[in-house]
Amino acid sequence: MGLLGKAIARNNLDASAASAAPAAPTDVQAAIADFHRRTPLFHCIVLRGRQDVSGMIASLDAVCIGVSGNSLVLLPGALDRELFAHRLSQSAGLAVLFQFSANSPSLAIETLGSYLR
């Protein structure tokens, strides 16, 4: 079992996993800017529905933010975005609404515009 599989299994055993708390647009923008400082090239994955997938992505140095009833996952650019979007979607039972790569916070915030309202 790979690292992501182990993290998913560990998270599934944790019955106290709560929904990701929704973040205000300014909080989302600050989180994206902070993530960009640590990881200049990053991926954004928007999952339909709000669920805390932090346990599934903790070992990946990734972040999950609740955004307008959905979950925004920020992944380091070195990871395979398509693979992780598929695995997260299947494991969390949430459909992937949108995914893209970015190299600046402004690009990510502009691209996510409709999801931040």
N, C-alpha and C positions, 0 to 999 in steps of 0.2 A: 504494500500500500504506500503510495507516494505521500509527500508532505501535505498536499491539499486534501487528499483523502483522509489522512489522519486528523487534520484540523476539522474537517466536516464531521467525521465520526465523533470527535470530542464534543463538538458543538451540538450534535443531535442528542447526546446524552445529557446535556445541560437543559433541564426542563424549565429553568428560570429565564431562558432567552426571551427578552422583551422586544417589542417593536422599536426600531430606530426612532429616536425623538426627532420631530421635524425641526429644521433649522431655518432661521430667517434668511432671506437672500443675502444680506450683508455678512451673516455668519458663514454662508456657503462660499461667498467670494473670498472671505478671509481664510477659510480652510483650503480652498484651491490655491491661493497665493502662498500659504505656508507649505503645502505639499510640493508646489513648484520649486520653492527654495531648496528643499531636500532632494527633489527629483526633477531636473530640468525637462526631461521628456517623460510624459506620463499618458496613461489611458484613462478615459472616462467611460463608465458603463452605467446606463440608467435601467434599473429593473422596475417592472410594474408592481406596485404595492410596496408597503413599508414593512421591512423585516430587518432585524439586526443580524447582519452576516459578518460582524466583526470577528467572531470566533473562527470563522472559516478563512479569513484573510489575514489574521494577526501575524502569522509567521512570514508573510510576504511584504511587510512594511507598507501595507495598503490601508485605505481609510474608507469607511462607510458613513454616509450622511443622509438623513431623511430629508427629502425635498418634495414638497407639494404632493404628498401621498405616495411618493415613489422613493426608491433607494438609489443613491448615487454612490458608485464605488470608484475610487481613484486608485489606480495600479501603477507601479513603476514601469517605465517604458521598456525595460529589458525583458519583461514577461510577454508571453503570447496572449494578446488580448482576446482573440477569437476563442481559444481554448478555455481561458478563465471565464469568459462570459457564458460559454456553454455549460461549464461545470457549476458555476454559481447558480445559473438559471435552473438547472436540473436539481441541484441539491436543495435550493431554497424554495423551489416550486413557484418561482416568479419568472414571468416572461421578460426577455430583453427587449426594451423599447428602442434603445439607441445606444450606439457605441462609437467612439472615435479616439484618435490620438491627438495630443496637443503639445506644443513646446512653449506656451506662454499662458499665464492666467487669463489675460484679456481674451485670447482666442477661445479658451474653454468656456469662459463666462458668456461670451457672445454666442457661441454655438449652443450652449445650454439655456439660452434666453427664455424660450417658451416653457421650459421645465422649472424655472426659478420664479415664475409668477404665482 
